[in-house]
Amino acid sequence: MARNTTVQADPNAPAVTELLARFVANHASKGWSEAVDREAHRTFANWVGCAIGPSRHETLQAALAAVMELSPAPQAAILGRCEKVDIANAAMLNGISSHTFDYDDTHLKTIIHPAGPVASAALALAQHLDISGRELIDALVLGIEVSCRVGNAIYPDHYDRGWHITGSTGMLGAAAACSRLLKLDAARTQMALGLAASQPIGLREQFGTMTKPFHPGGAAKAGLMSALMARHGFTSSRRALEAPRGLLQVFSDKTDWNEITGRLGETWEIAENTYKPFACGIVIHPSIDGCIQLRDKHQLKAGDIEKVTIRVHSLVLELTGKKTPKTGLEAKFSVYHSCAVGLLYGRAGEHEYSDEVVNRPEVTALRARVFAIVDDSIAEASVDIGMRTMDGRDLHIFIEHAVGSIEKPLSEAQLEAKFMDQSEPILGREKAGRAWSLSRGIAQSNKLGEFIAAATS
């Protein structure tokens, strides 16, 4: 049978690979507002805490053991640990660690977790190059801009096909950030982006396993290596993103080029970044927020609750519909477990997603009394919760925007508390506090050694 090899290409596709490369290579240092720079520092500090917290988790332990079999050169640190490895594997390991608790930053427009691939690659290379914190923050902002603008152009079609968009755009952001740190010109940055475009990583089938946090780690490593190879003359297509058989048109039937080209260098995607108050999939957050508010307002105990009914958008159950999770990693994708721990404990941090808590009898019993109904008239970021109590009361709450959203962002104090909650058990209180302070002011550091000393153990 003859194959149909005709590609329905967009004849008006702009040269976005070249455009983004010139943008990354030539944009001025700190060429954005103080508000954007502040958000970049919040993004970096949040990422550091999210990387330190899981640094003893079995996911990171297994990945590190594999890396050590390669006898890596001690070039860069793994946050929260004492070991050093080569820069490519440091990028991968910090990327894995930062996503293991599913507690990292979220660009809500695309559900990309942008810092994981970009900051992991940039910090590893920055240590090797021995450069300033200002250069690191510049690279972070520019790299996140690339990955999120590409994400904007193809979301939601690309995500609906089953790609984990954090990994499948993150290698571009990582390549952009590392190209900036290496001071590559626009032509070589274009080659780095082209090479990265041939290394997408991440399938949603892996959610609930150790492979999900591998996605940002693998993307970080791929992006860093792409920039290094381009530095030494490795070539790629100059149209790797926009060509008919390039990344975007292969990835998605939706290719909104204006999402990449429109007001480039004027508006900044990092300004739209958010930080999770709960250690689980972002679409569960409204349900947890609502359950905690009902619990606190009515002083509810588990025995007071007869039934909880949540009305949610279909995407919530598609992503987090695991009714009977057995492990903490699975529970991060269970809206039922998340509602139960919110009601029982008034929080949903990493401890509430431990294997032990997931299998507690009081948790499994309450989880069984949580029911979900699909209602696509409700936005993905909202939830309608009804509760029947044992004494016959009918309670209700509607959450339009959860805590941690753009509309209700975490305060500086909340972000610091989250950082300390993750980092203090690993580093101790004094070092964790120092790591927080240095993270929040990283652009003022001429060298990164003091920060690395505070953020490792």
N, C-alpha and C positions, 0 to 999 in steps of 0.2 A: 504494500500500500504506500502510495506517495505521501510524503509529509507536506503539510502546509507550513511553509517557512516564512510567510508574510508577517511582518511585524507592523501593527498599527501604531506607528510612531507619531509623536507630537511634532509637527513640522515647525512649531514656533518655540521649541525648547531653547532657552537662553544658555549661554556658555557659563553655567553656574560653577563648574569645577575651577575654571580660570578666575571667575569673579571671587569666589571664596578664598582661593589661594592668595590673590592680591590683597584682599582684605586682611587676612591673617598676617601676611608678611609686612604690610605697610602701615597698618593702623597705629596711631600714636600710643605710647605708653600712657596708661590711665586716661585714655581718650573717651571718658564718660563721666557722668555726674557723680557727686559724692554719695548719693543714694544708691547708685549701682555698685560703687566700690564697697559700700557698707554691706550690701547683700552678698557680694563676692566673699567678704570675710566671714559672714555668717555661714555661707555655704561651705567654706573651707573648714571652719571650726566644727560644724555639724558633722562633716565627713570624717574629720580626725577622731571625734568621739565614737562614731559608728564603726571605724576601723579598729580602734583600741578595744572596744567592748568584747567583740567575739574572738580576740586574738588567741584565746585558749580553747576555743570551740573545736570539736572533733572535725568539723569541715576544714578549718584552717590547718589543724594538725596533720590531717591526711595529705593535703596539698603540699605542705612544707616538707613532709617526709619524702614525697615524690621528687620535689625539687632538689633536696639534699643528695639524692642518689646521683645527681649530675655533677656533684662537686663544684657548685657555683663559686665564682669569685665574689669576695665580700665587698660589693660596691655600694649597696644601699640598704637601708633599715626596713624592717617590718614593724609597723607601729604596734606598741604594746608588748614587744618581745625583745630579746637580746641578740638574736641571730641577724646576720647580714647575708644577703645573696646578691647575685648579679642584678643589674637594673631591670632587665626584661622580666625576670621572675619576681622581683620586688614589686613591680607594677601589677603583675598578675595576683600575687598573694594579698597585697593591700586591697586590690579590687574585690577579691573574693571575700576577705574579712569584712569590708565595709558594707556588703550587701547580705551577709549571713543572717543578721537579725531582722532584715527587712525593715530597718528603722531609719533609712537614709532619706536624702532630700528627694522631692518629687516636683517635676515640671508638670503641673496638672493638665495643661492643654493636651499633652501627649502621653502622660503617665511615664515619661522617661525619668530615670534616676540619674541625673546628668553628672554629678560629681564622681561617682564610682569609677567609670573608665577614665575620665579626664584628669581628676586630681591624682589618682593612683599612678598614672603614667607620668604626669608632670612632676610630682614630688620625687619619684625615683630618678628621673633624668636630672632634675635640679640639684640633687645631692651630688651626682656624678660630676656635673659641670661646676659645682661650687659657686652658685649664683645667688642673687639677692631674692628676698621675699617679694619685692616689688615685681620682679620679672616673673615670679611664680604666679602671682595673682593676675598679672596681665595675660599669661598663657591660659589660666583657668577661665577667665571671662571669655576670651576668644574661642577657646575650644568648646565650651558649652554653647556659645552662639552657633557654631557650625553644627553640632549634633542636634540641637533643638530646632534650628531652622529647617534642617533636612527632615526631622521628625514631623514638624508642622506640615510640610509639603505632602507627606504620604499617610499621615494618621487621619482617620482610623482604619482605612482599608488595609494597610500593611499589617497592623496589629491584629485585625480580624482574621487575617490569613493564618495566624498562628506564630508570628514572629514576636520574640521578646525585644521590644523596641529599644530598651536600654543597651543591649548588646549589639543590635543590628544597626544602630547609628553611632554608638559610643566609640567604635574604632575610628570613625572620622574625626570626632572631637578630640580623641587622644592624639591622633596624627597631627591635627592642627596645633594643639598645645605644644607638642614636642617639636614641631617644625619651628614654632615661634621661639622656643627656648634655644634651639640650635642656630637661630638667626638665619634660617634658610631664606633665599630669595623667593620671589613669587613662582618662578619656573620650577624650582625644586620642591616647593610646598605643593604645587599642583601634582607633581609626581607622587609625593607622599600620600595625598588624598586619593589619587588614582589607585595606588597599591592597596591602601586601606579598604577601598571600595570592593576589592576582591576578597575581603576577609570578614564578611558579616557573620555574626555568631548569635545564637540564642533562639530556642523554640519554647513556646509556652507550655508544651507538653511536660517540660521539666519542672514546672512550678511545684513546690512542696518537696523537692529533693536538693541535695548538695549541688547539683548542676546549675540550678538557678543562680546562686551567687557566683558560680564560675563565669557566667556570661559577662558581667562587667570586668572581671579579672582578665578573661581572655581577650576582650575588646581593648583593654588598657595595654596589654602586651603586644597585640597586633598593631595598634596605632603607634606605639613607641618604636617598634621594629621598622614600620613603614617609613617613619621619619629618618631613622638612622640609615636605612638603605638608600633613600632618596639623597641623603647627604653625600653618599659615596657614588652617586651617579646611576642608581637603579632607575629604570624608566617604566612608565605606564601610559595608558591612554590619556590624552589630554581632555577627553570628554567622558571620563569614567562615570560621572554622576548622571549626566543628562542624555547621553546617547540612547538610541532606540533599544540597544541591548546593554545599556549601562545600568547602574545600580537602581535609580529611582523608577525607571519604566519597567524594569524586571520585577522590582519589589511590589509595585502597587499600580492599580488602575487609576488611582487618584494621584496626580502630579500637579500640585498647585505651585507653579514656579514663583509666583509673587510672594509666597511665604518665605522664600529664600532671598529674593532680590529686593523686596519692598522695604524701604527705609533702612537698609543695611548700614550699620554704623550710627544710626540715629536712635533706634529703640533696641533694648537689650533683653534677651530671653532670661538671663539670670535674675533680672528684676522680678520675674514671675515665679521664682523658685519658692518652694514651701518645705517645711520641716515637720516630720511626723511626731506627734505626741504618743502614738501607739505603735508597737513593734509588729506590724502586720501589713497586709495588702491595703493600699490606700482607699479602695472602695468600701472597706469595712468601717472606716473611721466614723462616718456619720452614725452608724448603728451603735458603736461603742459609746460615742459621745451622748447619744440620746439615752442609752441604758444607764449610764453613770448619772446623768441628770435626774432621771426618774428615781433611781436608788437614793440619791442624796436628798432630793426634795421630799420624798415620802418616807425616808428612813426605813427602807425595805431590807428584809432578810430573805434568804433563799426560801425559807418555809412559808413566806407570805405570798409567793408567786405561784399562781395556778397555770398561767399560759401567757406567752409573749408572742405577738404576731408583728412581723416587720413587713412592710410593703416597700419593695426596692425595684430599681431598674434591672432589666434582665442581665446586664453585664455583671452585676454584683454576684448573682448566682453562677453565672458562667465561670467567673474567676474564683469565687470563694464559697462554692456550694458543698464543700466536704462536710457531711453530716456527722460522721463518726471518726474524726482524726485519731490516730494512735501515737503520733510523734509531734514534737514541737514544730518542726518544719511543716508538717501537714496542717497543723492547727492555724498557722499564719494565713491559710487559705480556707478557713472555716468561719463564716459569719456566725454560725451557731455557737461555736466555742467562744468566739470573741464577745458576743452578747452575754454569754454565761459568766465569763470572768469579769466583765464590766459590772454586772449586777452583783456578783459575789464579793469582789474585792475593791471595786471603785477605781480600777486602773487596768491597763493592758500593756505593761512593759515587758521586757524580755523574760522576766521570771514567770510571768503568766503564760508564756509559751514554752516552758520547759516540759520535757517528757513527763516529769512527775506530776505537774499540775494538770496536764492534759488528761491524765488517767485517774485523777482523784474522783472518788465516788460522788461527792457533792457537785463536782463540775459536770460529770457525765449525766447526772440526774437532772440538773437544771438545763443543760444543753438539749435534752430530749423534750423540754417544754417550750422550746423556741421554734417557731414556725415562720417560714418565709413565703411571701406571695409576690410574684412578678407583676409589676405595674409600670409599664414604660411611659406613663404620663408623669412619673416621678423622675427627676433628673438623676444622672449617675452619682452626683455628689450630695444627694439628699436621701432622706428616709422618713417614712411615716410609721411610728411605733404605737401599737395598742397593747395594753396589758390588762389581764384579769387577775385580781388578787383573790386569795382564799376566802376573804371576808366579803367578797362580792363587789368590790370597787372596780370600776373601769377607768383606767388611767391612759393618758395619751400624750404624745409629744411628736412634733414635726421638726426635723432638723433640716434646714435649707443648706447651711454651710457649717461644716464641722470645725471644731477647734483645730488649728494648724493650717487652715486654708488661707488663701489670699485675703478673704474677707475677715478672718479671725486668726491672724498670724500668731505664732508663739512669740511671747515677749522675750526680751534679753534674759530676764531672770529664769524663765521657763527653759530657754535653750541651754543656759548654763547648768541648770539642774539636771537636764537630760544628759549633758556631757559628763557631769560628775557622776551620775548614776551608773553610767557605763564604764567610765575610766578609773574611778576610785578603787574598785575591787582589783584592778589590774596593776595600777601604778602606786596606790596609796594616796592619801588625801593631799599631801603637800605637792607631790609631783603632778598629780592630776590638775590641781589648781594652777600650777605653773604652765602646764600644757595648754589649758584653756586660755590663759592670758596671752601666751605667745601666739596661739592660733588666731585669736581675735585681732592681733596687731601684726600679723606676719609680714605685711608689706613694709613695715618699719625695720625689718631685720636685714642687715647687710649680708649676713651669712645665716645658713639654716642650722648650723651645728647645735646652737643652744636649744632650739625647738626640738630637734631630733633627740637630744639627750633627755629632754623632759618627757617626750612622748614614747619612749622605749623603756623596756624593763629588763 
